[in-house]
Amino acid sequence: MSVIEDLTGELTRLPGIGPKTAQRLVYHLMKGAPEDALRLAHALEQLVQRIRRCERCGNYAEEPLCAVCSNPRRDPGLICVVEEAADVDAVERGGGYRGLYHVLGGRLSPLDGVGPEQLDIERLVERIQSSGEALREVIVATSANVEGEATAVYLEKRVRGLGPRVTRLARGIPVGSDLEYVDASTIAEALAGRRDM
Amino acid sequence: MSVIEDLTGELTRLPGIGPKTAQRLVYHLMKGAPEDALRLAHALEQLVQRIRRCERCGNYAEEPLCAVCSNPRRDPGLICVVEEAADVDAVERGGGYRGLYHVLGGRLSPLDGVGPEQLDIERLVERIQSSGEALREVIVATSANVEGEATAVYLEKRVRGLGPRVTRLARGIPVGSDLEYVDASTIAEALAGRRDM
């Protein structure tokens, strides 16, 4: 197999990159400076060599603790529970959260063989128990779909009574969306969760 | 800068990959097996180390001659002149061409400082002259835009009288397209180039 076919094949394995896009990328890399392609290769190797899981929360980290857990200005009184490390980024982009995280590593999905024991739930329970009264609130931020909801309900049962308040993200109309195009379930949730102005 | 930001930045330099796509790719790579990311890095390094230009036609090659030039079953009586090596692939995908190629390395574009001396034209002239009567036809397959046309006109003048017939690709309605959505210039070209049925 030629090196062009080889690289095209590897690129096609990435999400959202089909054969045509892969080929365009390969031609771009061949046409560009060799240093550009080598820098990309080096960045990939560095990623593999240096990325690990945060020992406390499961987020991606380059040190034993991730950037959030090692930041003394984050509020240890709040733990936001998310499915994946990518969700940490999503919450951070929101910009309003100053607490810590806990990454479950997935969501309950019996059909895919993912039960509670496949998720990082026991370590969350230990974190909550060892935090004592310093931990005020556990925010369940799983996805707003059937599996995410099932995970939230399971978590709530498991965590309830350990001390901290247990909350979940609000359901409602996404910011910037036209009411006409919002689906019926979201409208229903937004109506049920309406707030005083 | 973190390794995640580093790789995200490198990916964003690629055409068609914005910050969001880059981030999704990085999370995909972190979640997957380390071997996958390393294989991609290795394929990039191999590309840089092993890809060169074909000594005869300028196409991408892993040997002194490219896969087309070193194939004894290709017809040396035809040379198809293209702007970029990626265009060789485009013509090959058409499937009907069995001749050789010549890659110009661009097209005339005075505004970008690309004149005839920046293109690989002299070597094409030498190829034609040294081929003698064995070369029957030079097919000019530059782009169907202003710069591509200017390049074709310049090439035709330069090559005319050297012996072989000089042709260019037909203009017309793209296969599979709805006449309603074809632009006026293409309709005019297709009409002018109409053929007996």
Interface residues (C-beta under 8 A of the other chain):
Chain A: S2 V3 I4 D6 L7 G9 E10 L11 R13 L14 P15 G16 T21 Q23 R24 L25 V26 Y27 H28 L29 M30 K31 P34 D36 A37 L38 R39 L40 A41 H42 A43 L44 E45 Q46 L47 V48 R50 I51 Y60 E62 A67 E84 A85 A86 D89
Chain B: S2 V3 I4 D6 L7 G9 E10 L11 R13 L14 P15 G16 T21 Q23 R24 L25 V26 Y27 H28 L29 M30 K31 P34 D36 A37 L38 R39 L40 A41 H42 A43 L44 E45 Q46 L47 V48 R50 I51 Y60 E62 A67 E84 A85 A86 D89
